[in-house]
Amino acid sequence: MDKILVYGGTFNPIHNGHLHLAASFEKITGAQRVLLVPTRVPPHKQAKELACEEDRLAMCRLAVKPFGWRVSDLEIRRESPIYTADTLEQLSALYPKARLYFLTGEDMFMTLLSWHDPIRILRSATICAAPRSTSGLAQMLAYAVKIRQAGGEALVRDVSYLPVSSTQVRRAVREKQTVHTLVPPAVESYIAQHSLYGEPD
Ligand code: ATP
């Protein structure tokens, strides 16, 4: 059975930490495809430093090109809110013969059972996650047990943590520091060419 790794995030902007996490889980799961799904940020939650949807998508596409991965605009192009449960069901319908692996970071993983319609999420995909903090692994393994008790499958792996965040990238750009160790060169150029992240949050 084909395996597809689906990675959702704001990606504002995408950075090397995201790429490292996805590459690690591509190996762990043996996925044949990796699909990044940048999330739509509702207007009331938009921060001043949120790059527009086209820019976030474009940066994701540039970043994943060397890996041969794809970027989906499924969430971003929607006018109305879309929940992860809907996204995963739509992807299951698009790829009926594939098993989906849904990748999230520690913060998102630890709240998954309180998301909208978690049972539909668990029915659609195996949940994959890795810690982003030193204390993360133990609590994530405990949460994986809860996911299994709820009927889902969880794959928590202690992949090495690359300490990069989008906040750090935006701050570095604002302070006119180099971001070349934080994002791929094509993303660094895109940020400069489009004058992104010049204003404080
Ligand atoms: P921000 O700094 O703006 O909050 P972020 O760096 O956390 O952004 P997101 O797009 O929100 O980036 O991340 C998507 C998912 O990837 C989240 O669940 C997050 O925890 C996870 N993630 C982000 N960066 C890393 C990293 N360096 N290592 C592991 N997981 C990460």
Boltz pocket constraint, residues with backbone or C-beta under 6 A from the ligand:
constraints:
  - pocket:
      binder: B
      contacts: [[A, 8], [A, 9], [A, 10], [A, 11], [A, 12], [A, 13], [A, 16], [A, 17], [A, 18], [A, 21], [A, 104], [A, 105], [A, 106], [A, 107], [A, 108], [A, 109], [A, 130], [A, 131], [A, 132], [A, 161], [A, 162], [A, 163], [A, 164], [A, 165], [A, 166], [A, 167], [A, 168]]
      max_distance: 6.0
